[in-house]
């Protein structure tokens, strides 16, 4: 029996899944720890790895990541608050929002939280604040857009010529201007880029890292000393959503980086990463109950309680964000072609619009009312998003840990019934 089937069986045994609970999000903390171990084993000791909190803003998950040795990359005041609630010290946090207010910047600089400056107007604000806090330990750098092009998904490509992120390196005389900005400000110690995300090839990501490494070398040579000591190379490692195989792996990425930018693998620079989706996606699943089934136009349709309200990206952009589902019987047995008829199926969510579909025209073992559907690889940006967290009153969230034959399940957010929602209004 696989670990995922054990999760289903344990949830049924613990009466977590029943007629009253419509959807459950589960994070596997043991698998999460192994993923972090894989990251640290793939890179040398001069790499420090932070986690992009936007990918999974659950305090208990962040606490587990902190205990495993990861820092936190935050992009909003809310994410900063959540990271602090998870026990992170300010020295292990970096604030990367492209829309920092003056108060955001003051808070970071006053409390030794590292920042990456997005643009020249933000630089002017930081110039003024540095005069107020000359002894800050905040590591400050510029976010650079190397303008090297897009991956397969335009909306997650961050290094296009017109990207909203960072300082456009190739435009006009920007490169020389940035070098002079560093020369005039000894407190600029870091350079940051985040070249890609889902849909971006490793070679594209490595090319962006190579460009900022060469830029750091040029700045240091121009100044005559090593002023830039940190390279923040972002995250963006893509996730394979088509199977349980982890590809590319962190080791794969390290090998590409080492071939393209060997200087990273010396002790000359501290290298900081900001992995998000690749850390958590495969360590989380959604379990939802099939409420009804029907046939329409020769298609078998299974209506569940997990749709656009949780699986937002997949519902609205199914070609960019396809995900896998597996059916289980009400007793927790996996449905396969050996024990069930395979039919062309749409798995639908509960929202009142036609596009609320988890998957379309997939050949699946036939789902019946009161079966369960496991939606794989949803540990990032699905049930875990902080901006969805309080808008999903009927979704419970659990963590799971322990050996396969003795799993421990802990509730970190209980679902509410419709009646309790009304009573709390």
C-alpha positions, 0 to 999 in steps of 0.5 A, a space after each residue: 500500500 502506497 503512502 498516499 493510500 495510507 493517508 486515505 485509509 488513516 483519514 477514514 479510520 480517524 473519521 476525518 473523512 465522512 459524510 459531513 466533511 467535504 474537502 480536506 487538505 493534507 501536508 505530509 511533514 515527513 516528506 516535506 523534511 526529506 525535500 528540504 534535506 534534498 535541497 541542502 544535499 544538492 548544493 554546497 555550504 555557501 548556499 542558504 535556502 529560503 522558502 517563498 512563503 506565498 507558496 504555502 502560508 500555513 504557520 505549522 508548515 512554515 515552522 516545520 521548514 524553519 526547523 529543517 533549516 530554511 529561511 523565509 522569503 516574504 512578499 507582503 506584510 501579511 506574509 511577514 507576520 505569518 513568518 514571524 508567527 512561525 518563529 522566524 528570526 528577522 535575520 533569516 527573512 528577506 522581504 521581496 515585495 515589488 510594492 513596498 511602502 515607506 513603512 514596509 521599508 522602515 520596518 525591514 531596515 529598522 529590524 534587520 530584515 533583508 530587502 531587494 530594491 525593485 526600482 529607482 524610486 524605491 532606491 531614493 526611499 531607502 537612501 533616506 532611511 539608511 541615514 536614519 538607520 546607518 547601523 542596520 544589519 539588513 542585507 540590501 540589494 537590487 532586484 535585476 531583470 536580465 530581460 532574457 525572455 519567457 518560458 512556456 507560461 507567460 504569466 509566470 515568466 519574470 525575465 521578459 523585456 517588459 516584466 513588472 519585476 526589477 531593474 531592466 538591465 538591458 535598457 539604455 545605459 542601465 547597466 553602467 548606471 547600476 554599477 555607479 549606483 553600487 559604487 556610491 552606496 557601500 551598503 549595497 551588498 547583494 544582487 538578486 534575480 528571479 528569472 523564471 517559475 513554472 514553465 521555465 527551462 533550467 537553462 533559462 534560469 541558469 542564464 539569468 543567474 549567470 548574468 547577475 554573477 557576471 554583473 557582481 564581478 563587474 561591480 566589484 572590479 569597478 569598485 576595487 573590492 568585493 562590496 557585493 558578497 551575496 547573490 540571491 538567485 531566486 527560486 522558480 524550479 518547475 514541478 512535474 505535475 504529470 506523475 509522482 516523479 520529481 523532475 527536475 530535481 534540485 540536484 539536476 538544477 545544481 548540475 546545470 548551475 555548476 556547468 553554467 556558473 561555476 563561480 557559485 560553487 566556490 566560497 566567493 559569494 554567499 548564494 541565497 535561493 527562494 524555492 517555493 512550489 518545488 518545496 511543497 507541491 508534491 508534499 500536499 494533497 486534497 481529498 474530496 468526496 464525490 457528492 453526485 455523478 451523472 452522464 451528459 452527452 456521453 460524458 461521465 461527470 463526478 461532482 466534488 467539493 474541490 473546484 475553483 475555490 481551491 484549485 483556482 489556477 487549474 479551473 481558470 487555466 487548465 492547459 497551464 496547470 493540469 493536475 492529476 486525480 486518483 479515485 478511492 472507494 468509500 472504504 479507502 481502496 484505490 480505484 484502478 482499471 482492475 477493479 473498476 470500469 474505465 470511462 471518460 470522465 469530467 471531475 467537477 467542483 461545486 462552483 456555479 460556473 461551467 469552467 469549474 472542472 478539476 479535469 476534463 475528458 480523462 479516462 478514469 476508473 468510474 467514480 460513484 457517489 460517496 467515493 473519494 478523489 485525491 488531487 495530487 501535488 497541491 501542497 503549494 498555491 492551492 488549499 495553502 494560500 493565505 488569501 484563500 485561507 479564510 474564504 474556505 469555511 468548508 475545507 479542513 487542513 491537516 498535517 500528517 507524519 510518521 511511518 506508513 503503518 502508523 501515521 499521525 494526523 493533526 488538524 490545523 484548521 477545522 472545517 465549518 458546516 453551513 449552519 455554523 457559518 450562519 451562526 457566526 454571522 
